[in-house]
Structures are given as structure tokens and as C-alpha cells.
Amino acid sequence: MQTLADQAAALFKVQLTPEQIGQFEQYARELAAWNEKMNLTAITDPEGIQVRHFLDSLSVAQSVPLLPGTRVIDVGTGAGFPGLPLLIAFPGIQVTLMEATGKKLTFLEHVVKTLGLQGAQMLHARAEEAGHMPAHRAAYDVAVARAVARLPSLVEYLLPLVKVGGRCIAMKGDTAQAEAADAKRALATLGGRVQRIDKVQLPGVPETHYLVVIEKVTPTPATYPRQPGMPTRKPIR
């Protein structure tokens, strides 16, 4: 994991201490062990976990400041990406790991306890439900999602959770530009606008990754998000 530390510093200016490197090593071990019992990830080789999961997650730090006290929600976190790597690297932030699959939350609770992490909260919910919960609606500085949905649907999951002035980070592949264009109507309806699209080139990974940075400029209308399944079945066009 020293390679991870070197790459995080060189690419994203993220400095990892020996203790944090040890936490990433333990996380990787737990991920591999639990993946034998449940389907957490298709990427199981050590280098793949290090680059495609951990380093990819840390790329978020190049697009949004993660200062102590920053409230982050990771929507559809799965095995904890990108939320848990960000919490390891920035222990002063508060991270809500939102996941609809209970078994995955059991894994995340185990990892948080094993690594001795502070500042993590688990939320067993769908985004359409969380967006209407008083404790979570317009409560976060940053909402982030990786491999959850196309952007016209995804912004309906993310924007209701973020304060006006906050940011949504959508982690995307080479469809980022096209998805951003498709999401213009949804963004206008939900109170967001694309601020910029940042490029991420991970070492040894041929495809380019992108971070679509969305600023919340006005409150999301109370009728959004719609009922579970609707944002995906009928995106705002």
C-alpha cells in the first residue's frame, strides 16, 4: 500500500500516514475475505483493489475540499466506495454510507469497527426515501456516487440530499459529457448546474475516468425525489 500512498500524493495531493496505510491494508484484507461469502466486488486482485477502488475513490479529493466537519453522503456505497477510503484519508469529515442492501451494510459496519474509524454513519435506505427524510434532506455538503445510474436519474437521487451551495460528485466513465448534456433538464428542475467535469487518469488503467461536479444553486422542489424506481424508469427530460 505504500504505492497507493505515493500515487495518492502525486495525483491528488492526498497525504497518507503510516496508520492510514495500515487501515487501507486491513480494508483490502476484509474485502477479500468477505467477498468469498457475498458478492461485494468483481475486482479481487490486490493491485485492482488498490487502484480501481482505493485510488479511484481518493480522486474525489481533487474536485471538492474535504475539510474537517464536512458532511458527505455516499449514495449506493456498495462495498464502501468512495465513502470509506475518503473517511480513512480525511478522518475529520462525517460520512454517511447509504445502501439499500442490508448485507453490504453489515460488511461496512464490520470494517468501520475493525479499522477503528470515527465519523461514519450507516443508512439503510434507497435514495428516493432518504431524500424525503428530515435528517438527510438538504443536510450534506457533498453527495457522491459511483456506478449507480445515468446522470439524468442520478441527479434526482443526489441533489435533494445536498444543501444549497453544496456539491454533487458523479463518478463516470467516457459517457460523462453525453450524460451531462442529457441531464440539463433534470438539473434545471432540481436546482443544480454542472460546474465542471474533471478528468482522472489512473495508473495502469487504459480508460479515462471523469468526475462530474454539480453545484446546488437553488432548493430542490418538495415533490422530488419521486417514488422509488421512478427516477430510473422516467428520468426528467
Stockholm file with secondary structure:
# STOCKHOLM 1.0

chainA/1-237         MQTLADQAAALFKVQLTPEQIGQFEQYARELAAWNEKMNLTAITDPEGIQVRHFLDSLSVAQSVPLLPGTRVIDVGTGAGFPGLPLLIAFPGIQVTLMEATGKKLTFLEHVVKTLGLQGAQMLHARAEEAGHMPAHRAAYDVAVARAVARLPSLVEYLLPLVKVGGRCIAMKGDTAQAEAADAKRALATLGGRVQRIDKVQLPGVPETHYLVVIEKVTPTPATYPRQPGMPTRKPIR
#=GR chainA/1-237 SS CHHHHHHHHHHHCCCCCHHHHHHHHHHHHHHHHHHTTSCCCSCCSHHHIIIIIIIHHHGGGGTSCCCTTCEEEEETCTTTTTHHHHHHHCTTSEEEEEESCHHHHHHHHHHHHHHTCCSEEEEESCHHHHTTCTTTTTCEEEEEEESSCCHHHHHHHHGGGEEEEEEEEEEECTTHHHHHHHTHHHHHHHTEEEEEEEEECCTTCCSCEEEEEEEECSCCCTTCSCSTTHHHHSCCC
#=GC SS_cons         CHHHHHHHHHHHCCCCCHHHHHHHHHHHHHHHHHHTTSCCCSCCSHHHIIIIIIIHHHGGGGTSCCCTTCEEEEETCTTTTTHHHHHHHCTTSEEEEEESCHHHHHHHHHHHHHHTCCSEEEEESCHHHHTTCTTTTTCEEEEEEESSCCHHHHHHHHGGGEEEEEEEEEEECTTHHHHHHHTHHHHHHHTEEEEEEEEECCTTCCSCEEEEEEEECSCCCTTCSCSTTHHHHSCCC
//
